[in-house]
Amino acid sequence: MWEFAFIALYAVIIALVIEIGVILFHMTGLEKEIARYQVISMLTGTGFTTQESALIIDHPIRRRISSGLILFGYFSLAVIISSIATILSNDLRIELLLIIIGILFVFLFIFRNKSVFNRLEDRFEHEMDTEYNLEDWPMKTALALDEEEMVAIIQIKHGSDYIGQKGRTLVEESLDVVLLIIRRGDEILRFDLFEVELQEGDKIMIIGKEDHIKERYKEMLSEDET
C-alpha cells in the first residue's frame, strides 16, 4: 500500500515541477504548448532535439531554467532507481515527500499569481535589456516578431529563374516580406538589396508572415531556415 502511495506522491512532485517550469518559460514569452513539451523533454531526456528547442537554446534566461530542469530530471532518475531499492527494503519516506509537495504547491500558487507573474515577466525583460547585448538575443525577440511572423533563409539554387535577376524580383508587392541580408560565400550584402543581381548559391535572409513565406518560397527554403 505504502509503495503505491510513494509512487503516486513522487508523480505529483514531477507534475508540479512541470507546471512551474511551464510558467517560468511562459514568463519569458514562450507559448505554453511549446513550453510544456520542452519541459517534459528536458525532464525525460527525450525529444529535446526538435526545431522548437532552438527557442530555448538561443535565449539566455531560458537556458538557465532549462539547466535546472535537466538536472532535476537526472536527480529524479536517481531517486526512482533508489526508490525501487527502498521499496524492497520497506523504508519509505512518505512524510518527506509530503513536505516537498507542499513546498512546490506554494511556489506554483505564487508564480500563478497575476501580479507576481507580471513582475517576474518584467524582470526577465529588464535583465535581457541590461545584461545581454542585442546580438545575444534570440532573433525573433530582437526583431520583435509576433506569433504569425518568422525569419527564414531562401537559397538561389542551380537552374533557378532568379539567377541574373535583381533582388526586387523576390518580393512581390502583395507579400508581407522584407529582405534582410544576402550571403554570397563568405561575403554578406546588406545594402541596396533590391538592386543586387542574384547569383547561384546566394542565401537570402527574409522576414515576414510565416504563411506567406512557406507558401511562396517552399521550394527555395534553405536547410538553414530559422
C-alpha positions as CSV (number, residue, x, y, z in Angstrom):
1,M,0.0,0.0,0.0
2,W,2.7,2.5,1.0
3,E,4.7,1.6,-2.1
4,F,1.8,2.8,-4.3
5,A,1.5,5.9,-2.2
6,F,5.2,6.7,-2.6
7,I,5.0,6.4,-6.4
8,A,1.8,8.5,-6.6
9,L,3.3,11.2,-4.4
10,Y,6.5,11.4,-6.5
11,A,4.4,11.6,-9.6
12,V,2.7,14.6,-8.1
13,I,6.1,16.2,-7.5
14,I,7.1,15.7,-11.1
15,A,3.8,17.2,-12.3
16,L,4.3,20.2,-10.1
17,V,7.8,20.8,-11.4
18,I,6.5,20.6,-14.9
19,E,3.8,23.2,-14.2
20,I,6.3,25.5,-12.5
21,G,8.7,25.1,-15.4
22,V,5.9,25.9,-17.9
23,I,5.0,29.1,-16.0
24,L,8.7,30.2,-15.9
25,F,9.1,29.7,-19.6
26,H,5.8,31.4,-20.3
27,M,7.1,34.5,-18.4
28,T,9.9,34.7,-20.9
29,G,7.4,34.9,-23.8
30,L,7.3,31.2,-24.8
31,E,3.9,29.7,-25.7
32,K,2.5,27.4,-23.1
33,E,2.1,24.5,-25.5
34,I,5.7,24.7,-26.7
35,A,6.9,25.2,-23.1
36,R,5.1,22.2,-21.8
37,Y,6.6,19.9,-24.4
38,Q,10.1,21.2,-23.9
39,V,9.9,20.9,-20.1
40,I,8.8,17.3,-20.4
41,S,11.5,16.7,-22.9
42,M,14.2,18.2,-20.6
43,L,13.0,16.2,-17.6
44,T,12.9,12.9,-19.5
45,G,15.9,13.5,-21.8
46,T,13.8,12.7,-24.9
47,G,12.6,14.8,-27.8
48,F,14.7,17.9,-26.9
49,T,16.3,17.9,-30.4
50,T,13.2,19.3,-32.1
51,Q,13.3,22.5,-34.0
52,E,11.5,24.3,-31.2
53,S,14.4,23.6,-28.9
54,A,16.2,26.5,-30.6
55,L,13.7,28.8,-28.8
56,I,15.3,27.6,-25.5
57,I,18.9,27.3,-26.5
58,D,19.0,30.8,-28.1
59,H,17.6,32.6,-25.1
60,P,19.9,33.2,-22.1
61,I,17.2,33.2,-19.4
62,R,15.5,30.1,-20.8
63,R,18.9,28.3,-20.8
64,R,19.2,28.9,-17.1
65,I,15.7,27.5,-16.4
66,S,16.3,24.5,-18.7
67,S,19.6,23.7,-16.9
68,G,17.7,23.4,-13.6
69,L,15.1,21.2,-15.2
70,I,17.6,18.9,-16.8
71,L,19.5,18.5,-13.5
72,F,16.2,17.7,-11.8
73,G,15.4,15.2,-14.5
74,Y,18.7,13.3,-13.7
75,F,18.0,13.7,-10.0
76,S,14.6,12.2,-10.5
77,L,16.0,9.2,-12.3
78,A,18.4,8.6,-9.4
79,V,15.5,8.9,-7.0
80,I,13.4,6.4,-8.9
81,I,16.2,3.9,-9.0
82,S,17.0,4.3,-5.3
83,S,13.3,4.2,-4.5
84,I,13.0,0.8,-6.0
85,A,15.7,-0.4,-3.7
86,T,14.0,1.4,-0.8
87,I,10.6,-0.2,-1.6
88,L,12.3,-3.6,-1.4
89,S,13.7,-2.7,2.0
90,N,10.4,-1.2,3.1
91,D,11.9,2.1,4.3
92,L,9.7,4.7,2.6
93,R,9.9,8.4,3.4
94,I,6.3,9.5,2.8
95,E,6.5,12.4,5.2
96,L,9.4,13.9,3.3
97,L,7.6,13.6,0.0
98,L,4.5,15.4,1.5
99,I,6.7,18.3,2.7
100,I,8.3,18.6,-0.8
101,I,4.8,18.6,-2.4
102,G,3.6,21.3,0.0
103,I,6.6,23.5,-0.9
104,L,6.1,23.0,-4.6
105,F,2.4,23.9,-4.3
106,V,3.4,27.1,-2.6
107,F,5.7,28.0,-5.5
108,L,3.1,27.1,-8.0
109,F,0.5,29.3,-6.5
110,I,3.0,32.2,-6.1
111,F,4.0,32.0,-9.8
112,R,0.4,31.8,-10.9
113,N,-0.5,35.0,-9.1
114,K,-1.0,37.6,-11.8
115,S,0.9,40.4,-10.0
116,V,3.9,38.1,-9.3
117,F,3.8,36.7,-12.9
118,N,3.8,40.3,-14.4
119,R,6.6,41.4,-12.0
120,L,8.8,38.4,-13.0
121,E,8.0,38.8,-16.6
122,D,9.1,42.5,-16.5
123,R,12.2,41.4,-14.5
124,F,13.2,38.9,-17.2
125,E,12.7,41.5,-19.9
126,H,14.8,44.1,-17.9
127,E,17.5,41.5,-17.4
128,M,17.6,40.8,-21.2
129,D,17.8,44.6,-21.8
130,T,20.5,45.4,-19.4
131,E,22.7,42.3,-19.2
132,Y,22.8,41.0,-22.8
133,N,23.9,42.6,-26.0
134,L,21.4,42.7,-28.8
135,E,23.4,40.2,-30.8
136,D,22.9,37.7,-27.9
137,W,19.1,37.9,-28.1
138,P,17.1,35.3,-30.0
139,M,16.4,36.7,-33.4
140,K,12.6,36.5,-33.0
141,T,12.9,38.5,-29.8
142,A,15.4,41.0,-31.1
143,L,13.2,41.8,-34.2
144,A,10.0,41.9,-32.1
145,L,8.2,39.4,-34.3
146,D,4.7,38.4,-33.4
147,E,3.5,34.8,-33.5
148,E,2.5,34.9,-37.2
149,E,5.9,36.1,-38.4
150,M,9.2,34.3,-38.9
151,V,12.7,34.7,-40.2
152,A,13.8,32.3,-42.9
153,I,16.6,31.7,-45.4
154,I,15.9,31.1,-49.0
155,Q,18.5,29.9,-51.5
156,I,19.0,30.5,-55.2
157,K,19.5,27.0,-56.4
158,H,21.0,25.7,-59.7
159,G,18.7,26.4,-62.6
160,S,16.6,28.9,-60.7
161,D,14.8,31.5,-62.8
162,Y,16.0,34.2,-60.3
163,I,19.7,33.8,-61.4
164,G,20.7,37.1,-63.0
165,Q,17.5,38.9,-61.7
166,K,17.5,41.8,-59.3
167,G,16.7,41.2,-55.6
168,R,13.5,43.1,-56.1
169,T,12.0,40.2,-58.1
170,L,12.0,38.0,-54.9
171,V,9.5,40.2,-53.2
172,E,6.0,40.8,-54.6
173,E,4.0,43.8,-53.5
174,S,1.2,41.6,-52.2
175,L,3.5,39.8,-49.9
176,D,4.4,41.0,-46.4
177,V,8.1,40.0,-46.8
178,V,11.3,42.0,-46.3
179,L,14.9,41.2,-47.5
180,L,17.4,41.4,-44.6
181,I,20.8,40.3,-46.0
182,I,22.2,38.2,-48.8
183,R,25.0,35.8,-48.0
184,R,27.3,35.1,-51.0
185,G,30.0,32.7,-50.0
186,D,31.9,34.5,-47.2
187,E,30.5,37.9,-48.2
188,I,27.5,39.5,-46.6
189,L,25.5,42.0,-48.6
190,R,23.4,44.4,-46.6
191,F,22.7,47.5,-48.7
192,D,20.6,48.1,-51.8
193,L,19.5,44.5,-51.9
194,F,16.7,45.3,-54.4
195,E,19.4,46.2,-56.9
196,V,21.7,43.2,-56.3
197,E,22.0,40.8,-59.2
198,L,21.2,37.4,-57.8
199,Q,23.7,34.5,-58.3
200,E,23.5,30.7,-57.9
201,G,24.2,29.8,-54.3
202,D,23.1,33.1,-52.8
203,K,21.3,32.7,-49.5
204,I,18.8,35.4,-48.7
205,M,17.5,36.0,-45.2
206,I,14.0,37.3,-45.2
207,I,11.4,38.3,-42.6
208,G,7.6,38.3,-43.0
209,K,4.4,36.5,-42.4
210,E,5.0,32.8,-41.9
211,D,2.2,31.6,-44.1
212,H,3.3,33.9,-46.9
213,I,6.9,32.7,-46.7
214,K,6.1,29.0,-46.5
215,E,3.6,29.2,-49.4
216,R,5.7,31.5,-51.7
217,Y,9.2,30.1,-51.1
218,K,8.6,26.5,-50.1
219,E,10.8,25.2,-52.9
220,M,13.6,27.7,-52.0
221,L,13.7,27.4,-48.2
222,S,17.2,26.5,-47.1
223,E,18.1,23.9,-44.5
224,D,19.4,26.8,-42.5
225,E,15.9,28.1,-42.1
226,T,15.5,29.8,-38.7
